[in-house]
Amino acid sequence: MLLLLSGAVALNVRGAARGLESWAAANHARVMQARGELGPSYTAPSARFFRRVATLVVMCGLVFTLGGCLELL
């Protein structure tokens, strides 16, 4: 049961990516305001980028996990 719950949290890639994207945008806006710069905002990596990286990490983790299970047999 614990494995399923932790997997659900780890695979919440879309929610994590959106959260990171909004956090980065808000943080950058605060930094720009503190500097007094009112120019165009910096473009942080998009949620799509974070989703792809997280998917890659999950797939690599699954490969290692399955490889470890196969070695136990």
All heavy atoms as an XYZ file, in Angstrom:
538
protein
N       0.831     -1.192      0.000
C       0.000      0.000      0.000
C       0.873      1.252      0.000
O       0.605      2.187     -0.719
C      -0.926     -0.052      1.225
C      -1.853      1.113      1.314
S      -3.056      1.013     -0.003
C      -4.122      2.305      0.442
N       1.901      1.234      0.841
C       2.789      2.389      0.919
C       3.519      2.616     -0.396
O       3.722      3.761     -0.815
C       3.787      2.205      2.059
C       4.721      3.376      2.333
C       3.909      4.604      2.717
C       5.685      3.029      3.429
N       3.885      1.536     -1.064
C       4.556      1.639     -2.361
C       3.652      2.300     -3.394
O       4.098      3.143     -4.169
C       4.986      0.253     -2.833
C       5.745      0.199     -4.156
C       7.073      0.923     -4.014
C       5.967     -1.226     -4.575
N       2.382      1.947     -3.393
C       1.441      2.553     -4.340
C       1.240      4.035     -4.068
O       1.188      4.850     -4.994
C       0.099      1.819     -4.294
C       0.102      0.387     -4.814
C      -1.261     -0.247     -4.593
C       0.478      0.360     -6.277
N       1.114      4.399     -2.799
C       0.933      5.808     -2.454
C       2.171      6.635     -2.793
O       2.053      7.744     -3.316
C       0.596      5.946     -0.967
C      -0.781      5.441     -0.550
C      -0.934      5.522      0.950
C      -1.867      6.222     -1.248
N       3.342      6.115     -2.507
C       4.564      6.858     -2.833
C       4.744      6.954     -4.349
O       5.220      7.966     -4.856
C       5.775      6.215     -2.187
O       5.958      4.907     -2.685
N       4.351      5.916     -5.073
C       4.408      5.970     -6.533
C       3.466      7.014     -7.100
O       3.799      7.712     -8.056
N       2.273      7.127     -6.512
C       1.323      8.139     -6.978
C       1.868      9.551     -6.757
O       1.714     10.432     -7.604
C      -0.013      7.972     -6.265
N       2.511      9.758     -5.633
C       3.101     11.078     -5.363
C       4.271     11.335     -6.304
O       4.406     12.420     -6.871
C       3.553     11.176     -3.888
C       4.372     12.433     -3.652
C       2.349     11.147     -2.975
N       5.114     10.351     -6.517
C       6.289     10.519     -7.370
C       5.904     10.731     -8.831
O       6.582     11.455     -9.554
C       7.198      9.310     -7.253
N       4.830     10.114     -9.265
C       4.422     10.235    -10.655
C       3.489     11.418    -10.905
O       2.955     11.555    -11.993
C       3.765      8.935    -11.125
C       4.724      7.754    -11.202
C       3.969      6.492    -11.534
C       5.826      8.008    -12.198
N       3.290     12.274     -9.921
C       2.476     13.469    -10.106
C       3.321     14.528    -10.816
O       3.587     15.605    -10.311
C       1.974     14.000     -8.768
C       1.023     15.154     -8.937
O       0.575     15.453    -10.039
N       0.740     15.825     -7.852
N       3.741     14.194    -12.013
C       4.665     15.037    -12.765
C       3.996     16.340    -13.184
O       4.581     17.413    -13.090
C       5.191     14.261    -13.990
C       6.084     15.129    -14.845
C       5.917     13.020    -13.548
N       2.778     16.257    -13.640
C       2.096     17.452    -14.127
C       1.894     18.472    -13.011
O       2.174     19.657    -13.184
C       0.760     17.076    -14.740
C       0.018     18.282    -15.297
C      -1.188     17.862    -16.047
N      -0.734     17.160    -17.239
C      -1.515     16.475    -18.022
N      -2.783     16.371    -17.752
N      -1.042     15.875    -19.087
N       1.446     18.035    -11.860
C       1.242     18.953    -10.739
C       2.549     19.546    -10.249
O       2.630     20.734     -9.938
N       3.582     18.722    -10.182
C       4.882     19.214     -9.737
C       5.462     20.210    -10.726
O       6.034     21.225    -10.336
C       5.847     18.046     -9.541
N       5.299     19.948    -12.010
C       5.835     20.848    -13.032
C       5.121     22.194    -13.002
O       5.755     23.245    -13.087
C       5.704     20.215    -14.410
N       3.816     22.160    -12.866
C       3.074     23.428    -12.785
C       3.439     24.200    -11.537
O       3.556     25.425    -11.557
C       1.577     23.154    -12.827
C       1.092     22.790    -14.180
C      -0.397     22.650    -14.211
N      -0.826     22.236    -15.545
C      -1.953     21.621    -15.786
N      -2.774     21.351    -14.795
N      -2.272     21.279    -17.007
N       3.604     23.491    -10.436
C       4.002     24.156     -9.199
C       5.373     24.792     -9.303
O       5.580     25.927     -8.869
N       6.331     24.072     -9.892
C       7.668     24.633    -10.073
C       7.656     25.824    -11.016
O       8.360     26.814    -10.794
C       8.620     23.566    -10.612
C       9.101     22.538     -9.610
C       9.873     21.440    -10.327
C       9.964     23.187     -8.559
N       6.850     25.752    -12.061
C       6.781     26.845    -13.025
C       6.199     28.103    -12.377
O       6.743     29.202    -12.536
C       5.926     26.414    -14.213
C       5.933     27.392    -15.353
C       5.147     26.876    -16.538
O       4.169     26.133    -16.359
O       5.519     27.245    -17.661
N       5.121     27.960    -11.629
C       4.531     29.133    -10.982
C       5.439     29.674     -9.876
O       5.539     30.886     -9.691
C       3.150     28.792    -10.422
O       3.257     27.830     -9.416
N       6.125     28.779     -9.159
C       7.045     29.227     -8.123
C       8.200     30.015     -8.732
O       8.601     31.054     -8.207
C       7.570     28.009     -7.361
C       8.616     28.348     -6.342
C       8.416     28.895     -5.114
C      10.013     28.179     -6.496
N       9.622     29.069     -4.478
C      10.618     28.640     -5.316
C      10.818     27.687     -7.506
C      11.986     28.617     -5.131
C      12.181     27.665     -7.313
C      12.748     28.124     -6.128
N       8.743     29.525     -9.854
C       9.854     30.209    -10.506
C       9.428     31.575    -11.028
O      10.170     32.554    -10.912
C      10.406     29.364    -11.648
N       8.231     31.667    -11.603
C       7.749     32.946    -12.124
C       7.539     33.947    -10.999
O       7.919     35.125    -11.113
C       6.459     32.733    -12.905
N       6.944     33.508     -9.892
C       6.714     34.413     -8.763
C       8.028     34.846     -8.132
O       8.206     36.023     -7.784
C       5.830     33.731     -7.725
N       8.968     33.929     -8.002
C      10.263     34.259     -7.427
C      11.007     35.261     -8.300
O      11.620     36.211     -7.803
C      11.080     32.990     -7.251
C      12.286     33.199     -6.377
O      12.283     34.075     -5.518
N      13.310     32.402     -6.585
N      10.949     35.055     -9.617
C      11.621     35.973    -10.521
C      10.976     37.360    -10.484
O      11.682     38.376    -10.534
C      11.607     35.434    -11.949
C      12.307     36.319    -12.907
N      13.666     36.508    -12.885
C      11.836     37.097    -13.908
C      14.009     37.365    -13.823
N      12.907     37.726    -14.459
N       9.666     37.412    -10.375
C       8.985     38.708    -10.284
C       9.418     39.460     -9.031
O       9.628     40.677     -9.068
C       7.473     38.499    -10.300
N       9.576     38.737     -7.919
C      10.036     39.387     -6.682
C      11.457     39.919     -6.820
O      11.781     41.012     -6.358
C       9.963     38.405     -5.525
C       8.582     38.183     -5.021
C       8.605     37.360     -3.731
N       7.423     36.526     -3.729
C       7.405     35.224     -3.944
N       8.520     34.567     -4.121
N       6.284     34.554     -3.940
N      12.320     39.149     -7.464
C      13.703     39.580     -7.667
C      13.748     40.812     -8.561
O      14.472     41.774     -8.275
C      14.546     38.429     -8.263
C      15.891     38.926     -8.742
C      14.724     37.333     -7.241
N      12.976     40.793     -9.642
C      12.940     41.943    -10.554
C      12.414     43.189     -9.839
O      12.923     44.290    -10.030
C      12.068     41.629    -11.770
C      12.626     40.538    -12.669
S      14.133     41.013    -13.512
C      13.453     42.039    -14.780
N      11.389     43.028     -9.009
C      10.832     44.166     -8.277
C      11.849     44.695     -7.274
O      11.984     45.907     -7.096
C       9.548     43.752     -7.569
C       8.840     44.901     -6.901
C       7.560     44.460     -6.239
O       7.326     43.269     -6.053
N       6.729     45.411     -5.880
N      12.584     43.817     -6.611
C      13.583     44.255     -5.637
C      14.720     45.012     -6.313
O      15.279     45.951     -5.739
C      14.133     43.053     -4.882
N      15.063     44.635     -7.532
C      16.115     45.327     -8.275
C      15.636     46.642     -8.872
O      16.441     47.476     -9.258
C      16.606     44.458     -9.420
C      17.422     43.291     -9.021
C      17.904     42.587    -10.259
N      18.516     41.319     -9.928
C      18.791     40.381    -10.809
N      18.508     40.571    -12.084
N      19.356     39.263    -10.434
N      14.330     46.778     -8.994
C      13.778     47.974     -9.611
C      13.711     47.878    -11.121
O      13.508     48.876    -11.806
N      13.873     46.693    -11.668
C      13.806     46.497    -13.117
C      12.371     46.153    -13.503
O      11.769     45.233    -12.959
C      14.735     45.365    -13.542
C      16.188     45.659    -13.273
C      17.083     44.501    -13.667
O      16.624     43.609    -14.404
O      18.228     44.491    -13.213
N      11.843     46.892    -14.443
C      10.473     46.656    -14.869
C      10.417     46.194    -16.321
O       9.404     46.333    -16.991
C       9.640     47.919    -14.683
C       9.588     48.441    -13.248
C       8.843     49.751    -13.185
C       8.958     47.421    -12.331
N      11.502     45.633    -16.821
C      11.569     45.151    -18.196
C      10.834     43.840    -18.377
O      10.144     43.358    -17.467
N      10.977     43.250    -19.556
C      10.315     41.965    -19.792
C      10.858     40.887    -18.852
O      12.027     40.893    -18.498
C      10.639     41.644    -21.248
C      11.812     42.482    -21.587
C      11.759     43.692    -20.694
N       9.973     40.008    -18.467
C      10.376     39.004    -17.490
C      11.191     37.897    -18.145
O      11.083     37.635    -19.335
C       9.154     38.402    -16.802
O       8.451     37.610    -17.722
N      11.969     37.257    -17.343
C      12.800     36.131    -17.749
C      11.906     34.922    -17.992
O      10.971     34.669    -17.241
C      13.815     35.846    -16.639
C      14.547     34.551    -16.770
C      15.565     34.397    -17.691
C      14.228     33.480    -15.960
C      16.246     33.207    -17.805
C      14.902     32.287    -16.059
C      15.910     32.155    -16.987
O      16.576     30.974    -17.093
N      12.200     34.172    -19.020
C      11.422     32.976    -19.309
C      12.087     31.771    -18.651
O      13.168     31.359    -19.058
C      11.316     32.745    -20.821
O      10.801     33.918    -21.424
C      10.422     31.577    -21.127
N      11.438     31.242    -17.650
C      11.949     30.051    -16.958
C      11.613     28.817    -17.776
O      10.768     28.863    -18.663
C      11.310     29.968    -15.576
N      12.298     27.717    -17.511
C      11.934     26.473    -18.206
C      10.447     26.162    -18.008
O       9.912     26.335    -16.918
C      12.795     25.412    -17.533
C      13.939     26.162    -16.973
C      13.418     27.523    -16.616
N       9.809     25.734    -19.062
C       8.372     25.514    -19.010
C       8.019     24.229    -18.280
O       8.873     23.398    -17.988
C       7.812     25.465    -20.420
O       8.300     24.326    -21.085
N       6.744     24.084    -18.020
C       6.254     22.873    -17.372
C       6.508     21.656    -18.255
O       6.749     20.562    -17.765
C       4.764     23.004    -17.061
N       6.478     21.852    -19.556
C       6.738     20.743    -20.481
C       8.155     20.207    -20.282
O       8.373     19.005    -20.296
C       6.540     21.207    -21.912
C       6.771     20.101    -22.926
C       6.520     20.568    -24.323
N       5.111     20.880    -24.468
C       4.627     21.665    -25.405
N       5.424     22.218    -26.273
N       3.338     21.890    -25.479
N       9.111     21.100    -20.093
C      10.495     20.686    -19.852
C      10.594     19.844    -18.583
O      11.213     18.786    -18.574
C      11.399     21.911    -19.749
C      12.792     21.599    -19.277
C      13.710     21.022    -20.133
C      13.165     21.881    -17.981
C      14.992     20.725    -19.697
C      14.443     21.595    -17.535
C      15.357     21.019    -18.398
N       9.966     20.310    -17.493
C      10.013     19.584    -16.232
C       9.317     18.235    -16.357
O       9.746     17.252    -15.769
C       9.378     20.396    -15.100
C      10.230     21.543    -14.649
C       9.793     22.843    -14.789
C      11.467     21.320    -14.079
C      10.574     23.906    -14.376
C      12.263     22.371    -13.660
C      11.803     23.671    -13.807
N       8.224     18.176    -17.121
C       7.524     16.909    -17.314
C       8.408     15.906    -18.042
O       8.448     14.733    -17.697
C       6.238     17.120    -18.109
C       5.093     17.535    -17.247
C       3.815     17.558    -18.046
N       3.197     18.850    -17.804
C       2.691     19.627    -18.724
N       2.674     19.265    -19.968
N       2.166     20.784    -18.400
N       9.106     16.364    -19.058
C       9.960     15.457    -19.823
C      11.132     14.959    -18.991
O      11.487     13.778    -19.050
C      10.459     16.143    -21.094
C       9.351     16.293    -22.102
C       9.836     16.875    -23.379
N       8.718     16.986    -24.316
C       8.742     17.685    -25.413
N       9.832     18.344    -25.743
N       7.693     17.735    -26.190
N      11.736     15.841    -18.220
C      12.846     15.430    -17.360
C      12.352     14.444    -16.297
O      12.985     13.420    -16.042
C      13.521     16.652    -16.709
C      14.492     16.234    -15.629
C      14.234     17.483    -17.760
N      11.206     14.740    -15.693
C      10.670     13.851    -14.671
C      10.287     12.499    -15.262
O      10.497     11.462    -14.630
C       9.462     14.492    -14.001
N       9.739     12.495    -16.472
C       9.402     11.230    -17.121
C      10.660     10.409    -17.375
O      10.669      9.188    -17.160
C       8.663     11.488    -18.444
O       7.487     12.250    -18.163
C       8.280     10.203    -19.126
N      11.719     11.063    -17.803
C      12.985     10.373    -18.025
C      13.522      9.773    -16.724
O      13.965      8.620    -16.691
C      14.006     11.329    -18.632
C      15.397     10.772    -18.878
C      15.338      9.712    -19.985
C      16.345     11.879    -19.262
N      13.445     10.527    -15.653
C      13.928     10.041    -14.355
C      13.093      8.852    -13.884
O      13.627      7.856    -13.383
C      13.911     11.181    -13.313
C      14.134     10.659    -11.904
C      14.948     12.228    -13.668
N      11.775      8.940    -14.069
C      10.897      7.835    -13.656
C      11.201      6.587    -14.460
O      11.292      5.481    -13.908
C       9.412      8.244    -13.807
C       8.496      7.038    -13.710
C       9.042      9.266    -12.753
N      11.372      6.734    -15.757
C      11.668      5.574    -16.598
C      13.007      4.932    -16.213
O      13.112      3.704    -16.141
C      11.678      5.958    -18.078
C      10.344      6.325    -18.605
S       9.223      4.959    -18.421
C       7.782      5.611    -19.170
N      14.008      5.742    -15.963
C      15.306      5.201    -15.536
C      15.177      4.487    -14.190
O      15.756      3.422    -13.990
C      16.341      6.311    -15.437
S      16.840      6.973    -17.032
N      14.403      5.057    -13.285
C      14.186      4.410    -11.996
C      13.479      3.078    -12.131
O      13.808      2.110    -11.445
N      12.500      3.022    -13.036
C      11.800      1.756    -13.259
C      12.721      0.695    -13.848
O      12.652     -0.474    -13.469
C      10.596      1.976    -14.178
C       9.397      2.680    -13.554
C       8.339      2.945    -14.616
C       8.829      1.877    -12.413
N      13.594      1.118    -14.754
C      14.543      0.167    -15.349
C      15.463     -0.391    -14.274
O      15.690     -1.607    -14.206
C      15.354      0.834    -16.481
C      16.541     -0.013    -16.894
C      14.458      1.113    -17.677
N      15.979      0.476    -13.416
C      16.860      0.008    -12.347
C      16.116     -0.881    -11.351
O      16.659     -1.866    -10.860
C      17.511      1.181    -11.616
C      18.579      1.859    -12.419
C      18.587      3.239    -12.545
C      19.570      1.140    -13.037
C      19.572      3.870    -13.281
C      20.568      1.760    -13.778
C      20.567      3.134    -13.898
N      14.884     -0.521    -11.039
C      14.094     -1.327    -10.112
C      13.817     -2.712    -10.685
O      13.968     -3.730     -9.992
C      12.771     -0.627     -9.782
O      13.056      0.663     -9.224
C      11.944     -1.430     -8.800
N      13.403     -2.754    -11.941
C      13.141     -4.049    -12.580
C      14.415     -4.878    -12.723
O      14.396     -6.092    -12.553
C      12.472     -3.849    -13.938
C      11.044     -3.298    -13.896
C      10.541     -3.043    -15.304
C      10.123     -4.249    -13.162
N      15.527     -4.211    -13.026
C      16.809     -4.908    -13.101
C      17.204     -5.504    -11.757
O      17.697     -6.641    -11.689
N      16.964     -4.779    -10.691
C      17.255     -5.294     -9.350
C      16.365     -6.469     -9.004
O      16.821     -7.446     -8.388
N      15.093     -6.395     -9.400
C      14.174     -7.512     -9.138
C      14.601     -8.752     -9.929
O      14.504     -9.877     -9.436
C      12.746     -7.125     -9.493
S      12.030     -5.936     -8.357
N      15.054     -8.549    -11.148
C      15.501     -9.694    -11.966
C      16.756    -10.354    -11.385
O      16.934    -11.557    -11.485
C      15.756     -9.256    -13.398
C      14.512     -8.968    -14.234
C      14.908     -8.445    -15.613
C      13.667    -10.213    -14.368
N      17.622     -9.539    -10.774
C      18.826    -10.116    -10.160
C      18.480    -10.960     -8.940
O      19.213    -11.883     -8.599
C      19.787     -9.006     -9.750
C      20.544     -8.405    -10.902
C      21.596     -7.421    -10.440
O      21.823     -7.298     -9.218
O      22.177     -6.766    -11.302
N      17.382    -10.640     -8.274
C      16.989    -11.419     -7.104
C      16.466    -12.797     -7.495
O      16.477    -13.712     -6.676
C      15.911    -10.674     -6.321
C      16.367     -9.413     -5.599
C      15.176     -8.709     -4.967
C      17.411     -9.755     -4.544
N      16.004    -12.929     -8.730
C      15.462    -14.222     -9.150
C      16.549    -15.162     -9.434
O      17.317    -15.706     -9.632
C      14.567    -14.057    -10.384
C      13.329    -13.224    -10.145
C      12.584    -13.032    -11.461
C      12.393    -13.893     -9.156
